[in-house]
């Protein structure tokens, strides 16, 4: 998570992990829409080569 998103989620003290994940998702999506964050393609979907 971006530090800005982490700070907002932490300060809101969500009651459940699902609440924290949902809030982080919404804040990140809004940040991308507003141009605050750039969307990265294929992050976390990299496959390792076994060569």
C-alpha angles and dihedrals in degrees: 000000000000112000090244092056093044091053093051094047093046094048092050091058098214114211096226139027088244089058091050093048092047093050093047090050093050093046092048093048091049091048091053092048091049092049094245092119129031118232112243118210123224095001110164094007098091117130121214119235115232096206 
